[in-house]
């Protein structure tokens, strides 16, 4: 597939230059984060919030990825990026949450090397005309790949800037032809404890599930992502297909999707089921609504071997102009 230039979302002055995208030859000098995210079910990285985590010099070979036909010089983004730099590839792929492979920040990288992502199918179900089981390539193949640089904000109050490659979710949904009863879109991650060691012992009710209201799914920002940094997704980042919703906390961007269902009723979501007081269905980035155990008013940026100093969190992660209308009649203090 060819990368498509984002026709309507170019920013005249975003502070990012094509040279800010990390060159591929620098990706190969892998380094590794020390994991210190907390191992309890509801810990969610308190140690990571408290301070920076240095990178280790010794690094094993990175997981194999395949280059996509994407032009690294095409930088398109939304949100108020200012002078932000792209997060280094090593940091974005070795410091993340994917509890299916463990609760430590480096666990997904360390434990997903043998994860099999081919063949891969996605089941389309529910209130939709074109139900069926699709090879994931067939699901996205009719659409041209786009590279989009998005801010990424974790509920743990750390942030990245990542160049994702994928297809606009609304384009896929239109082709699937949901019925008039479809008010929500539900997503489900693969459940395979043999491949995903985190599913064998961690206290979730697997598989991991997430969902969006239909108008959120149809918003042009929502992306079905198949790559990052110009290559296919690494296993630890949700290969071979994941969701990216940049105005929401990162756990909404579900990884390794095997099922997409169109529903009339609001679907259950994993973190909301585990701790409804702490994690709402919407989970929009909102500096005015604190997590019960920490403030969301400021965030730390991952990269360069440790965290930067804190900076203010932006409403909707900087995408207020694009998404605020979705919630115009809602009390965002209650519907968090």
C-alpha positions in Angstrom: 0.0 0.0 0.0 1.1 3.6 -0.6 1.2 6.3 1.9 -1.3 9.0 1.3 -0.7 12.6 2.1 -3.3 13.8 4.6 -5.3 16.2 2.4 -7.0 18.4 5.0 -4.9 18.2 8.1 -1.6 19.9 7.2 -0.5 22.4 9.8 1.2 25.6 8.6 3.5 25.8 11.6 3.8 22.8 13.8 7.5 23.0 14.8 8.3 19.6 13.4 10.6 19.2 10.4 11.0 16.1 8.2 14.5 15.7 9.7 13.0 15.2 13.1 11.8 11.7 12.2 14.4 9.4 13.5 16.4 7.8 10.6 16.1 4.0 10.2 19.8 3.4 10.8 19.4 4.9 14.3 16.6 2.6 15.1 19.0 -0.4 15.0 21.1 0.8 18.0 18.5 -0.6 20.4 18.5 0.3 24.0 16.3 -1.0 26.8 14.2 0.7 29.5 14.4 -0.5 33.1 10.8 -1.4 33.9 9.4 0.0 37.1 5.7 0.4 36.5 4.4 -1.4 39.6 3.1 -5.0 39.5 -0.3 -4.7 41.1 -3.4 -4.9 39.1 -4.3 -1.2 39.6 -0.8 0.1 40.0 -0.6 1.6 36.5 2.9 3.0 36.7 3.1 5.1 39.9 6.9 4.5 39.9 7.2 5.7 36.3 5.3 8.9 37.1 7.6 9.7 40.1 10.7 10.1 38.0 12.7 9.3 34.9 13.8 5.8 33.9 17.2 5.5 32.3 17.9 3.4 29.3 20.3 0.5 29.4 23.2 0.3 27.0 23.0 -3.4 26.3 20.3 -4.3 23.9 19.3 -7.5 22.2 18.2 -7.6 18.5 14.9 -5.8 17.9 11.8 -7.6 16.8 11.6 -7.8 13.0 9.4 -5.3 11.2 8.7 -4.8 7.5 9.2 -1.4 5.8 6.0 0.2 4.5 5.9 2.3 1.4 5.8 5.4 3.5 7.7 8.6 2.8 9.5 9.6 6.0 9.6 13.2 4.9 5.8 13.6 5.1 5.0 14.9 8.5 1.3 15.6 9.2 -0.2 16.1 12.5 -3.0 17.6 14.6 -3.0 19.2 17.9 -0.9 21.9 19.4 2.6 20.4 19.0 4.6 23.5 19.3 8.3 22.6 19.3 7.9 19.0 20.3 10.2 16.4 18.9 9.2 12.9 17.7 9.8 10.3 20.4 12.8 8.1 19.6 11.9 4.8 18.1 13.6 2.9 20.9 11.6 4.7 23.6 8.3 4.3 21.8 8.8 0.6 21.3 10.5 -0.4 24.6 8.5 1.7 27.1 4.8 0.8 26.8 1.9 -1.0 28.3 0.6 -4.2 26.9 -0.4 -6.3 29.9 -0.9 -9.4 27.7 2.8 -9.6 27.8 3.4 -8.4 31.4 2.9 -5.4 33.6 6.4 -4.0 33.4 7.2 -1.3 30.9 9.8 -3.4 29.1 7.8 -6.7 29.4 6.0 -6.3 26.1 9.3 -5.9 24.3 11.0 -8.7 26.1 8.1 -11.2 26.0 6.6 -10.7 22.5 9.5 -11.7 20.3 7.9 -15.0 19.3 4.3 -13.7 19.0 2.8 -14.9 15.7 0.9 -12.2 13.8 0.5 -14.1 10.5 -2.0 -15.3 9.5 -4.3 -12.8 11.2 -8.0 -12.4 10.9 -10.5 -9.9 12.3 -14.1 -10.9 12.8 -16.7 -8.2 11.9 -19.9 -8.8 13.9 -23.2 -7.3 15.1 -25.3 -4.5 13.6 -23.4 -4.4 10.3 -24.3 -5.5 6.7 -20.9 -6.9 5.7 -20.3 -9.3 8.6 -17.6 -11.9 8.2 -14.1 -12.9 9.1 -11.5 -10.8 7.2 -7.8 -11.3 6.7 -6.5 -8.1 8.3 -4.9 -7.1 5.0 -8.2 -7.4 3.2 -9.8 -5.2 5.8 -7.4 -2.3 5.2 -6.3 -3.1 1.6 -9.0 -1.0 -0.2 -7.7 2.1 1.7 -4.5 3.9 1.1 -2.1 4.1 4.0 -1.5 7.4 5.7 1.3 8.5 8.0 0.1 10.8 10.8 2.1 12.2 13.6 0.0 12.1 16.8 0.6 13.1 20.4 0.1 10.0 22.7 -0.9 10.5 26.3 -1.0 7.7 28.8 -3.3 7.8 31.8 -0.1 7.4 33.9 0.8 11.0 33.0 3.5 10.3 30.5 3.5 11.3 26.9 5.0 10.6 23.5 4.9 11.9 19.9 4.6 9.0 17.4 4.4 8.8 13.6 1.7 6.2 13.0 0.8 4.5 9.7 -2.7 3.3 9.1 -6.1 3.9 7.6 -8.9 6.1 8.8 -11.3 4.1 10.8 -14.4 5.9 9.4 -13.4 4.7 5.9 -13.4 1.1 7.0 -16.7 1.5 8.9 -18.4 3.0 5.9 -17.4 0.0 3.7 -18.7 -2.4 6.4 -22.1 -0.6 6.3 -23.3 -0.6 9.9 -27.1 -0.6 10.4 -29.1 2.2 11.9 -29.0 0.3 15.2 -25.2 0.5 15.5 -24.5 3.2 18.1 -21.2 1.8 19.4 -18.1 0.0 18.0 -16.6 -2.6 20.3 -13.1 -4.0 19.9 -11.4 -7.1 21.3 -7.8 -8.2 21.6 -6.5 -11.7 20.9 -6.8 -14.1 23.8 -4.0 -16.6 23.6 -2.2 -17.3 26.9 0.2 -19.7 25.2 1.6 -16.7 23.3 0.7 -14.0 25.8 2.2 -14.8 29.2 0.5 -11.9 30.9 -2.8 -13.6 30.3 -1.8 -16.6 32.4 -1.4 -14.9 35.7 -2.5 -11.3 35.7 -5.9 -10.5 37.3 -7.8 -9.2 34.3 -10.9 -10.9 32.8 -9.4 -11.6 29.4 -9.7 -10.8 26.6 -9.0 -7.1 26.7 -12.0 -5.2 25.3 -12.6 -1.5 24.4 -15.2 0.6 22.7 -16.1 3.9 21.1 -19.4 5.7 20.6 -20.1 5.7 16.8 -19.5 9.4 16.4 -16.1 9.0 18.1 -15.3 6.1 15.8 -16.3 8.1 12.8 -14.2 11.1 13.8 -11.4 11.6 11.2 -8.8 11.4 14.0 -9.6 7.7 14.7 -7.0 5.5 13.0 -6.8 1.7 12.4 -3.0 1.5 12.7 -0.8 -1.1 11.0 2.5 0.6 11.3 4.7 3.2 13.0 7.9 5.0 12.0 7.4 3.9 8.4 7.4 0.1 9.2 4.9 -2.5 10.3 3.9 -2.4 14.0 6.3 -4.2 16.3 4.7 -7.0 18.3 5.0 -5.0 21.5 3.1 -2.1 20.0 0.0 -4.0 19.0 0.9 -5.9 15.8 -0.6 -6.4 13.3 -3.5 -4.0 13.8 -4.5 -1.6 16.6 -6.6 1.4 17.3 -5.2 4.9 17.8 -7.5 7.6 19.3 -5.1 10.5 20.2 -7.5 12.6 22.2 -8.1 9.7 24.7 -5.8 8.1 27.2 -3.6 5.4 25.6 -5.4 2.4 27.1 -8.4 3.2 24.8 -6.1 2.5 21.8 -6.6 -1.3 21.9 -3.9 -3.5 20.4 -3.8 -6.8 18.4 -7.5 -6.6 17.4 -9.3 -9.8 16.4 -12.9 -8.7 16.7 -14.8 -5.5 15.8 -18.5 -5.5 16.8 -21.2 -3.0 16.1 -23.6 -2.7 19.0 -26.8 -0.9 20.1 -25.8 -0.9 23.7 -22.6 0.6 25.2 -20.0 -2.2 25.3 -18.0 -3.1 28.4 -14.4 -2.0 28.5 -11.7 -3.7 30.5 -10.4 -0.9 32.8 -13.8 0.4 33.4 -15.0 -3.0 34.5 -11.9 -3.4 36.8 -12.1 0.0 38.4 -15.1 2.1 37.3 -14.2 4.9 39.8 -10.8 5.4 38.2 -11.4 4.7 34.5 -14.5 5.9 32.7 -15.9 4.7 29.3 -14.8 7.8 27.5 -11.3 8.3 29.1 -10.7 11.6 27.3 -7.5 13.4 28.2 -8.7 16.1 30.6 -6.3 18.1 32.8 -9.2 19.2 35.0 -10.2 15.7 36.0 -7.6 14.0 38.2 -7.2 10.3 38.5 -8.1 9.4 42.1 -4.5 8.6 42.8 -2.7 11.3 40.9 -3.2 14.6 39.0 -3.6 14.8 35.3 -2.8 18.5 35.1 0.8 17.9 34.0 2.7 15.2 32.1 6.2 13.9 31.5 7.6 13.3 28.0 9.3 9.9 27.3 12.6 10.0 25.4 16.3 10.7 25.4 16.9 8.0 28.0 14.8 9.6 30.7 11.7 11.8 31.3 11.8 15.5 30.6 10.5 18.0 33.1 6.7 18.2 33.5 4.6 20.3 31.2 0.9 21.2 31.2 -1.5 18.6 29.9 -3.7 19.9 27.0 -7.4 19.4 27.0 -8.2 16.4 24.7 -4.4 16.1 24.4 -4.3 19.1 22.1 -7.1 18.0 19.8 -9.9 20.1 21.3 -10.8 21.9 18.1 -11.3 18.5 16.3 -13.3 16.6 19.0 -14.8 19.0 21.6 -18.1 19.1 19.6 -18.6 15.4 20.3 -19.1 16.2 24.0 -20.8 19.6 23.8 -23.8 18.4 25.8 -21.9 16.3 28.3 -20.6 17.0 31.8 -17.0 15.9 31.4 -16.5 15.9 35.2 -19.1 13.1 35.4 -18.6 11.4 32.0 -14.9 11.0 32.4 
